[in-house]
Amino acid sequence: MRAGEAEAPPGRVRARGIPLGFFSGLPGRRPRPARDAGPLGAATRARGESDEPELLAYLRAGLLLHTERAALPDALAPHTPPLTRAASLLTDGTWVWRLDLAHYVARAHVRLPVDFLSAVRARAYVPPEVDAERLAALRAHWAHRAHWGP
């Protein structure tokens, strides 16, 4: 979801999760539920948010939904060592993102949606508890092989 876009209705969020940072041009397969967040290069900036270290910690603390074992090239620096398990999926129970999103936020200060930033800041950067039923529902929706594109 791009900054400024309206958040999905609560029932839909509850059932499916909100895609975060699935930029076009990222290597690896894209889960079908992920909406294109636009070109990665267009989301980069010279400086990040003032609370970028806390945002990075939050992104890195996500719960694992699905593991993609392949090491993939860095989309912004393809001649550097590949990123291990880059296309794996993480969640906080509401939002769903790739493991490499934190890398791109740290390296290129990638812009994150205002709705996500507001939610994380309102939680004081502490990911919420996610119950097993919710995690199972998200895994069923996001990690099922039939939901992955080429």
N, C-alpha and C positions, 0 to 999 in steps of 0.2 A: 504494500500500500504506500502510495506516495504521500509526502507531507501535504497536508491540507485536504486530503480525501476524507470523506465521512467514514466513520467506523461502521462495521457491519452490525445489523440488528442483534441484540443480545442472544436470542435463541440460536442464530446462525453461528455466532462466535462460540457459544457453548458447544455446539455440535462439531464444528470444523476447525476452529482456531483461525487466527488472522496471519496471513503470510507477511513476513518481514524481510526485506532486503534481497529478494530473488531477482537480481539484476540481469538484464540481457547481456550476453557476452561472457558470463561466468562459465568456466569449463565444467563438464560433467552433465549427468542427466538431471532434468528438472522434474520434481513431482508435479503431476497434473493439477493438484489443487493450488499450486503457487501461481499467483498473478505476477506478471512482469512488472518490475519496479522501474523500468526504463534502463538506459545505458549506465553501466557502472561509472564510466568516466565522467558523465554529467553530474554524478552525485558526490564527486570528490571536491575537497576544498583545501585551502592552505592551512587553516587552523580548525580544530575541532571545538566541541562544546567545552565550556569551562569545567564541567564535571565529567569529562571523557574518561578518566581513570575509573570512576565509579560505574559508568555505563559499560565499560569494557568488562569489569568484574561481573556485572549482572549478566551480560551476554555469555560469558564463559561459564557461569554457574547454571546454565540451562540444563534441564533434564534431557537425557538422550532418548529420542524417539526412534531413530533409524540410523544404522551405521552403513556408510558407503566406504569400503576399504581402500579404494583407489587413491593414490597420491595424484593430485592435479596441479597443473601449472598455475602460478600466480597470474591472474588476468592482467595485472598492472605491471608486472615485472617477469615476463615469461622466461627469462634467462637465469633466474634465481632458482634455488632448490624448490622442488614441488612441495605443495601443502598436503600433509597427510590427512586423510579422511575428510577433506574439505567439504564435500557435498553431504556429509552426515547431517541429520536434523536434530535440533534442540528446541525446547519449549519452556515456557514458564506457566503453561496451562491455558494461556490465552493466545499468545503470539507464538509463531513457529518460524525458525530461521536456520540457515545453514551454519555449520561449524566455522566456516571461514569468514563469516560476517565480522566477527571481532577482529580478525586480521586486517580486513579492509578499513574498518573504523580506526584502528591503531595506526596503520600505515598511511592512509590517505584521507582520514577524517571524514569518511563517508557520512552523508546527511541521513539521519534517521527520521521517520515520521513523527510529527508533533504529538499525535495521540500516544505513540509508544513512549516518547520521552516524558510526557505528562504522567502516564501510568507508573513508570519506573520511579520517577521522582516522588510521586505521591506515596509510594511504598518505601521511601527512604533507601532505595537501591537494594532492597532485600526481596529476593524472589519469593512468591507465595508458596505455601504448601499445596501440592497437587495430589489429590486422592487417586488411588489405584484405578478406580472406575473411569475417571476423567482421562488419565494417562492412557488407559487401554483404548478408550474411544478415539483419542487423537492418533494413537499408533495405527488403529484400524483404518482411519481415514487417510493419513499421510504416508505410512510406511508400507502399505500393501503394494506388492510388486505391480499389480494391475494399474496402479495410479502413477506409475513412472513413465515418462516419455523416453524417447531415444537419447 
